[in-house]
Amino acid sequence: MELTRNELAMLDGQKGLAIQKAMELLVKYGEALGAERLVDTSNVAGVPGQSSPFLHNYYKDYPGGKDVIFSHFDLDSDVVVDVPNTLVSSCHLQGGVDQAHPELFGVSAETAELYQNSENYAADHGIKILKTCTPYLAGNVPVRGEHCAWMESSAVIYCNAVLGAYTNTEGRESTSAAMITGKIPDWGLHKTENRYGSHRIDVEVSVKNVMDWGMLGYFSGKIVQEKIPVLNGNYSMPDLLCHKHFGAAAASSGGVEMYHVVGATPEAETLEMAFGPKKPVEIIKYGETERRQTYEDLNARARDPQVDYIMLGCPHYSLEQIRDVCRLLEGKKISVNCNLWIFTSRFVKQISDQKGYSEIIRQAGGVILTDSCSAIGQAIPEGTKVVALDSAKQTHYLPAIMGIEAWFGSMEDCIDAALTGRWNGKAP
């Protein structure tokens, strides 16, 4: 790997031991990937220094104080280093618990304090505490062509495809190292030649709402796996919410980190632009049969129509989605047999509180939660057997993580289930 004079100074320890350890990690990482150099990054999103009961117990007898976890776990350092403040703009993504409602996550006051101390540590080092999987809804919106270092699959795919910024799906170690060096290996989607489409998906049915786009995303990811799909055909221009659900689903059923929607995403003004010098390795049809099969696949693990939990907010709900829930719930009460949890960011919840949306949901019997979700926090209401979801991503993960049945449908289907205690969703 070729390093600049400044990078060599970091690696040689001239900028401090913490920077040296971070550079050692990034160089090893880059060499393993075949990267020939590092690239400057000015926007990092990760979970730096985040503790958990497991990590706390594992490192509790290690000397070194508050820097122990960041040193040993984040930087893979053999010694504890004095961790400096971040060098570039950095934010903290979602965590394991809503600290305002630890009881719903089944954690003790002591564990809640552990998470709070972890958050304080990050904030003390200049990291913005967003606690969300949708940083672009909470103020972190990189510009086209900007090199980023982001974790969280649904955020990464949105960053690449919709915003036109450059990032791979990074891990905790590489993002923590990037925060204090401003460097990340130059490979994968940081290179223009790797951002062109691989598969063409001809959309032959109407795709116009969040549910439609979620199913199309799930289908696309399952077909292309880690490649780059190019959508072409019969769809309404997707808005932010449709992109959010498409990308999250595609990153879950496959490993998609980038996609193109012809005429809608910045690197696909035309079909030719989306593929560049390449030709599609396969042309795939998405018609009535494929859409019906995708819906059936998503609902294949559900049998019992009696629903006891409705989870919305994967990825985290936007203010507009919370508003729409309120329109469906206002003046009504959810079934006594159901729990309704809606997950969002702290930023969005604060506005929701101000607009009275949170109170409407509370009056109906639901609750807005932040910072986490049922999959990340492994938290569901006690006794839950059947959940209703409007997220293909969460439908993919939650049954396997929590051992429950899951119905997939629209927001309207889910709110109907919350009000009636029964799943009445129908295929589109």
C-alpha positions as CSV (number, residue, x, y, z in Angstrom):
1,M,0.0,0.0,0.0
2,E,1.3,3.4,-1.0
3,L,1.0,6.0,1.8
4,T,1.4,9.7,1.7
5,R,4.0,11.5,3.9
6,N,1.3,12.5,6.4
7,E,-0.1,8.9,6.5
8,L,3.4,7.6,7.1
9,A,3.9,10.0,9.9
10,M,0.6,8.7,11.5
11,L,1.8,5.1,11.0
12,D,5.2,5.9,12.5
13,G,3.6,7.3,15.7
14,Q,4.4,10.9,15.1
15,K,0.8,11.9,15.7
16,G,0.4,9.9,18.9
17,L,0.0,6.3,19.9
18,A,-3.8,6.1,19.3
19,I,-3.4,7.4,15.7
20,Q,-0.6,4.9,15.2
21,K,-2.7,2.0,16.3
22,A,-5.6,3.2,14.1
23,M,-3.4,3.4,11.1
24,E,-1.9,0.0,11.7
25,L,-5.5,-1.4,11.7
26,L,-6.4,0.5,8.5
27,V,-3.3,-0.6,6.7
28,K,-3.8,-4.3,7.6
29,Y,-7.4,-4.0,6.6
30,G,-6.6,-2.3,3.3
31,E,-3.9,-4.8,2.4
32,A,-6.2,-7.7,3.1
33,L,-8.7,-6.1,0.6
34,G,-6.1,-5.4,-2.0
35,A,-6.3,-1.6,-1.6
36,E,-3.4,0.3,-3.1
37,R,-3.9,3.4,-1.0
38,L,-6.1,5.1,1.6
39,V,-8.6,7.8,0.8
40,D,-9.6,10.9,2.9
41,T,-13.0,10.6,4.5
42,S,-14.8,13.5,6.2
43,N,-18.0,11.7,7.3
44,V,-18.0,8.7,9.5
45,A,-20.9,6.8,11.1
46,G,-20.4,3.9,13.5
47,V,-20.7,2.8,17.1
48,P,-17.4,4.0,18.6
49,G,-16.6,2.8,22.1
50,Q,-20.1,1.4,22.6
51,S,-20.3,-0.9,25.5
52,S,-22.7,-3.7,26.4
53,P,-23.1,-6.0,29.3
54,F,-20.9,-8.6,27.5
55,L,-18.1,-6.1,26.7
56,H,-18.3,-4.5,30.1
57,N,-17.9,-7.9,31.9
58,Y,-15.1,-9.0,29.5
59,Y,-13.0,-5.9,30.0
60,K,-13.9,-5.0,33.6
61,D,-10.6,-6.3,35.0
62,Y,-8.4,-4.7,32.4
63,P,-6.5,-1.6,33.5
64,G,-6.8,1.6,31.5
65,G,-10.1,3.2,32.5
66,K,-12.6,4.5,30.0
67,D,-10.4,4.0,27.0
68,V,-10.1,0.2,27.4
69,I,-12.9,-0.8,25.1
70,F,-12.1,1.7,22.3
71,S,-8.4,0.6,22.5
72,H,-8.7,-3.1,22.7
73,F,-12.0,-3.8,20.9
74,D,-12.3,-0.9,18.4
75,L,-8.7,-0.5,17.5
76,D,-7.5,-4.0,18.2
77,S,-4.6,-2.5,20.1
78,D,-2.5,-4.6,22.4
79,V,-2.1,-1.6,24.8
80,V,-4.5,1.0,26.1
81,V,-4.2,4.3,24.3
82,D,-5.2,7.8,25.2
83,V,-8.1,8.2,22.7
84,P,-8.2,11.7,21.1
85,N,-11.3,13.6,19.9
86,T,-12.5,12.8,16.4
87,L,-10.6,14.3,13.5
88,V,-13.5,14.4,11.2
89,S,-17.3,14.7,11.4
90,S,-18.5,11.5,13.1
91,C,-21.8,10.3,14.4
92,H,-23.0,7.4,16.6
93,L,-25.6,5.1,15.1
94,Q,-28.2,3.0,16.9
95,G,-27.6,1.2,20.1
96,G,-29.1,-1.6,22.1
97,V,-31.7,0.1,24.2
98,D,-34.0,3.1,24.5
99,Q,-32.7,4.7,27.6
100,A,-36.0,6.4,28.3
101,H,-37.7,3.0,28.4
102,P,-35.2,0.4,29.6
103,E,-38.0,-1.6,31.1
104,L,-39.5,-2.4,27.7
105,F,-36.1,-3.7,26.7
106,G,-35.9,-5.9,29.7
107,V,-32.7,-4.2,31.1
108,S,-31.9,-3.2,34.6
109,A,-31.2,0.3,35.8
110,E,-27.6,-0.7,36.1
111,T,-27.4,-1.8,32.5
112,A,-29.2,1.4,31.4
113,E,-26.5,3.4,33.2
114,L,-23.8,1.3,31.4
115,Y,-25.3,2.4,28.0
116,Q,-25.5,6.0,29.1
117,N,-21.9,6.0,30.2
118,S,-20.9,4.6,26.9
119,E,-22.9,7.3,25.1
120,N,-21.2,10.0,27.3
121,Y,-17.8,8.6,26.4
122,A,-18.6,9.0,22.7
123,A,-20.0,12.5,23.1
124,D,-17.0,13.6,25.1
125,H,-14.8,12.7,22.1
126,G,-16.7,15.0,19.7
127,I,-19.1,12.4,18.3
128,K,-22.6,13.4,17.4
129,I,-25.1,11.2,19.2
130,L,-27.8,10.4,16.6
131,K,-28.6,6.9,17.7
132,T,-30.4,5.9,14.5
133,C,-30.0,3.7,11.5
134,T,-31.3,6.6,9.3
135,P,-28.6,9.3,9.9
136,Y,-29.8,11.0,6.7
137,L,-33.1,11.7,8.5
138,A,-31.3,13.2,11.5
139,G,-29.0,15.8,9.8
140,N,-26.1,13.7,8.3
141,V,-26.6,14.1,4.6
142,P,-23.3,13.7,2.7
143,V,-23.0,15.3,-0.8
144,R,-22.6,13.5,-4.0
145,G,-19.0,12.2,-4.5
146,E,-18.1,12.6,-0.8
147,H,-16.1,9.7,0.6
148,C,-17.7,8.3,3.7
149,A,-17.1,5.5,6.2
150,W,-20.5,4.2,7.3
151,M,-21.8,1.2,9.1
152,E,-25.4,-0.1,9.0
153,S,-26.5,-1.8,5.8
154,S,-29.6,0.2,5.1
155,A,-27.8,3.5,5.7
156,V,-24.9,2.5,3.4
157,I,-27.1,1.6,0.5
158,Y,-29.0,4.9,0.8
159,C,-25.7,6.8,1.0
160,N,-24.4,5.2,-2.2
161,A,-27.5,4.9,-4.3
162,V,-29.6,7.9,-3.4
163,L,-27.1,10.5,-2.3
164,G,-24.3,9.4,-4.6
165,A,-21.7,9.5,-1.8
166,Y,-19.1,6.8,-1.7
167,T,-18.9,4.2,1.1
168,N,-18.5,0.5,1.6
169,T,-20.3,-1.3,4.4
170,E,-17.8,-0.7,7.1
171,G,-17.4,-2.3,10.6
172,R,-16.9,-0.9,14.0
173,E,-13.2,-1.2,13.9
174,S,-12.6,0.6,10.6
175,T,-15.1,3.3,11.4
176,S,-13.6,4.0,14.8
177,A,-10.1,4.1,13.2
178,A,-11.4,6.4,10.5
179,M,-12.9,8.8,13.1
180,I,-9.5,9.7,14.5
181,T,-7.5,9.5,11.3
182,G,-9.8,10.7,8.5
183,K,-8.7,7.8,6.4
184,I,-10.3,4.6,5.0
185,P,-9.0,2.1,2.4
186,D,-9.7,3.0,-1.2
187,W,-11.5,0.0,-2.6
188,G,-14.9,-1.3,-3.6
189,L,-17.5,1.5,-4.0
190,H,-15.0,4.2,-3.4
191,K,-13.9,3.5,-7.0
192,T,-16.2,4.7,-9.9
193,E,-15.5,1.6,-11.9
194,N,-17.0,-0.6,-9.2
195,R,-20.3,1.4,-9.0
196,Y,-21.7,0.5,-12.4
197,G,-24.7,-1.9,-12.5
198,S,-24.4,-5.6,-13.0
199,H,-28.0,-6.9,-13.4
200,R,-31.0,-5.3,-15.2
201,I,-34.3,-5.7,-13.6
202,D,-37.2,-4.9,-15.9
203,V,-40.2,-3.8,-13.7
204,E,-43.4,-4.8,-15.5
205,V,-45.9,-4.2,-12.7
206,S,-46.9,-0.9,-11.1
207,V,-44.5,0.0,-8.2
208,K,-45.7,3.1,-6.5
209,N,-45.8,3.0,-2.7
210,V,-43.6,2.0,0.2
211,M,-44.9,-1.6,0.4
212,D,-44.4,-2.0,-3.4
213,W,-40.8,-0.8,-3.2
214,G,-40.0,-2.9,-0.1
215,M,-41.1,-6.0,-2.0
216,L,-39.2,-5.0,-5.1
217,G,-36.1,-4.5,-2.9
218,Y,-36.5,-7.9,-1.3
219,F,-36.8,-9.5,-4.7
220,S,-33.8,-7.6,-6.1
221,G,-31.5,-8.5,-3.2
222,K,-32.4,-12.1,-3.3
223,I,-31.7,-12.3,-7.1
224,V,-28.5,-10.3,-7.3
225,Q,-27.0,-11.0,-3.8
226,E,-24.0,-8.7,-3.5
227,K,-24.1,-7.2,-7.0
228,I,-25.6,-3.9,-8.2
229,P,-29.2,-4.1,-9.7
230,V,-30.4,-1.5,-12.2
231,L,-34.2,-1.0,-12.2
232,N,-35.8,0.0,-15.4
233,G,-39.5,0.1,-16.3
234,N,-42.9,0.6,-14.8
235,Y,-42.5,2.5,-11.6
236,S,-43.5,5.9,-10.1
237,M,-40.5,8.0,-9.1
238,P,-39.5,6.7,-5.6
239,D,-39.5,9.3,-2.8
240,L,-37.2,9.1,0.3
241,L,-39.4,6.6,2.1
242,C,-39.6,4.3,-0.9
243,H,-35.8,4.4,-1.3
244,K,-35.4,3.8,2.4
245,H,-37.5,0.6,2.3
246,F,-36.2,-0.6,-1.0
247,G,-32.6,-0.3,0.1
248,A,-33.1,-1.9,3.5
249,A,-34.9,-4.9,2.0
250,A,-32.3,-5.4,-0.8
251,A,-29.5,-5.2,1.8
252,S,-31.2,-7.9,3.9
253,S,-32.3,-10.5,1.3
254,G,-28.9,-10.1,-0.4
255,G,-25.9,-8.0,0.4
256,V,-26.7,-5.1,-1.9
257,E,-24.7,-1.9,-1.1
258,M,-25.6,0.1,-4.3
259,Y,-28.4,0.2,-6.8
260,H,-29.6,2.3,-9.7
261,V,-33.1,3.4,-10.6
262,V,-33.1,4.7,-14.1
263,G,-34.2,8.3,-14.1
264,A,-34.3,8.6,-10.4
265,T,-30.9,8.0,-8.8
266,P,-27.9,10.4,-9.5
267,E,-25.7,7.9,-11.3
268,A,-28.4,6.5,-13.5
269,E,-29.9,9.4,-15.5
270,T,-30.2,6.9,-18.3
271,L,-29.9,3.1,-18.6
272,E,-26.6,3.5,-20.4
273,M,-25.2,5.7,-17.6
274,A,-26.1,3.1,-15.0
275,F,-24.1,0.4,-16.7
276,G,-21.3,2.6,-18.1
277,P,-18.8,0.4,-20.1
278,K,-20.4,-2.8,-18.8
279,K,-23.2,-4.9,-20.1
280,P,-25.8,-6.6,-17.8
281,V,-24.8,-10.1,-16.9
282,E,-28.5,-11.0,-16.7
283,I,-31.8,-9.4,-17.5
284,I,-34.5,-10.3,-15.0
285,K,-38.3,-9.7,-15.1
286,Y,-40.3,-8.5,-12.2
287,G,-43.9,-9.1,-13.1
288,E,-47.1,-10.2,-11.4
289,T,-45.8,-13.7,-10.7
290,E,-42.6,-12.4,-9.1
291,R,-44.4,-9.9,-7.0
292,R,-46.9,-12.5,-5.7
293,Q,-44.1,-14.9,-5.0
294,T,-42.2,-12.2,-3.1
295,Y,-45.2,-11.4,-0.9
296,E,-45.8,-15.1,-0.2
297,D,-42.1,-15.6,0.7
298,L,-42.2,-12.7,3.2
299,N,-45.3,-14.2,4.8
300,A,-44.3,-17.8,4.6
301,R,-43.4,-18.1,8.3
302,A,-46.7,-16.8,9.6
303,R,-49.7,-19.0,10.4
304,D,-51.6,-17.6,13.3
305,P,-53.9,-14.6,12.4
306,Q,-54.1,-13.5,16.0
307,V,-51.5,-10.7,16.3
308,D,-50.1,-9.5,19.6
309,Y,-47.3,-7.1,18.6
310,I,-47.0,-4.5,15.9
311,M,-43.6,-3.0,15.2
312,L,-43.1,-0.1,12.9
313,G,-39.8,1.7,12.2
314,C,-37.3,-0.5,10.3
315,P,-35.5,1.5,9.1
316,H,-36.4,4.2,11.7
317,Y,-39.7,5.9,10.9
318,S,-39.7,9.4,9.4
319,L,-41.9,12.2,10.7
320,E,-44.2,11.8,7.7
321,Q,-44.7,8.1,8.5
322,I,-45.5,8.9,12.2
323,R,-48.0,11.5,11.0
324,D,-49.7,9.0,8.8
325,V,-49.9,6.6,11.7
326,C,-51.6,9.3,13.7
327,R,-54.2,9.8,11.0
328,L,-55.1,6.1,11.2
329,L,-55.1,6.0,15.0
330,E,-56.5,9.4,16.1
331,G,-59.6,8.9,18.4
332,K,-59.1,5.1,18.4
333,K,-57.7,2.5,20.7
334,I,-55.5,-0.4,19.9
335,S,-56.7,-3.9,20.9
336,V,-56.1,-4.9,24.5
337,N,-54.3,-7.9,23.2
338,C,-51.8,-5.9,21.2
339,N,-48.7,-3.8,21.7
340,L,-47.7,-1.1,19.2
341,W,-44.1,0.0,19.2
342,I,-42.8,2.6,16.7
343,F,-39.1,3.1,16.4
344,T,-37.5,6.4,15.3
345,S,-34.5,8.6,16.0
346,R,-34.3,11.0,18.9
347,F,-34.3,13.9,16.4
348,V,-37.6,12.8,14.8
349,K,-39.2,11.9,18.1
350,Q,-38.5,15.4,19.5
351,I,-40.4,17.0,16.5
352,S,-43.1,14.3,16.9
353,D,-43.5,15.4,20.6
354,Q,-43.7,19.0,19.6
355,K,-46.4,18.4,17.0
356,G,-48.5,16.3,19.3
357,Y,-48.0,13.1,17.3
358,S,-46.4,11.2,20.2
359,E,-49.4,12.0,22.4
360,I,-51.9,10.8,19.8
361,I,-50.1,7.5,19.7
362,R,-49.9,7.3,23.5
363,Q,-53.6,8.0,23.8
364,A,-54.3,5.1,21.4
365,G,-52.2,2.8,23.5
366,G,-48.9,2.8,21.5
367,V,-45.4,4.1,22.2
368,I,-42.7,5.8,20.2
369,L,-39.2,4.4,21.0
370,T,-35.8,5.6,19.9
371,D,-32.2,4.5,19.6
372,S,-32.8,0.8,18.7
373,C,-35.3,-1.7,17.3
374,S,-36.6,-5.1,18.2
375,A,-33.9,-6.9,16.2
376,I,-30.9,-4.8,17.4
377,G,-32.2,-4.7,21.0
378,Q,-33.6,-8.2,20.9
379,A,-36.6,-6.8,22.6
380,I,-40.3,-7.6,22.1
381,P,-43.3,-7.3,24.5
382,E,-43.5,-10.2,26.9
383,G,-45.5,-13.1,25.6
384,T,-45.3,-12.1,21.9
385,K,-45.9,-14.9,19.5
386,V,-47.0,-13.1,16.4
387,V,-45.9,-9.7,15.0
388,A,-47.1,-7.5,12.2
389,L,-44.5,-5.5,10.2
390,D,-44.4,-3.1,7.3
391,S,-40.7,-3.7,6.8
392,A,-39.3,-6.5,4.6
393,K,-36.0,-6.1,6.4
394,Q,-37.5,-6.7,9.8
395,T,-39.7,-9.5,8.5
396,H,-36.5,-11.2,7.2
397,Y,-34.6,-11.0,10.6
398,L,-37.0,-10.8,13.5
399,P,-38.5,-14.3,13.3
400,A,-35.1,-15.9,13.3
401,I,-33.8,-13.7,16.1
402,M,-36.8,-13.9,18.4
403,G,-38.5,-17.2,17.4
404,I,-41.8,-15.6,16.5
405,E,-44.2,-15.5,13.5
406,A,-44.2,-12.4,11.4
407,W,-46.8,-11.0,9.0
408,F,-45.7,-8.5,6.3
409,G,-47.9,-5.8,4.8
410,S,-48.5,-2.1,4.5
411,M,-48.6,0.4,7.3
412,E,-52.4,0.4,6.9
413,D,-52.5,-3.4,7.3
414,C,-50.4,-3.1,10.4
415,I,-52.5,-0.4,12.1
416,D,-55.6,-2.5,11.2
417,A,-54.0,-5.4,13.0
418,A,-53.2,-3.2,16.0
419,L,-56.8,-2.1,16.2
420,T,-58.4,-5.5,15.7
421,G,-55.8,-7.8,17.1
422,R,-56.0,-9.8,13.8
423,W,-54.1,-10.0,10.6
424,N,-56.3,-9.1,7.6
425,G,-53.6,-8.1,5.1
426,K,-53.9,-9.1,1.5
427,A,-51.4,-9.4,-1.3
428,P,-51.2,-6.3,-3.5
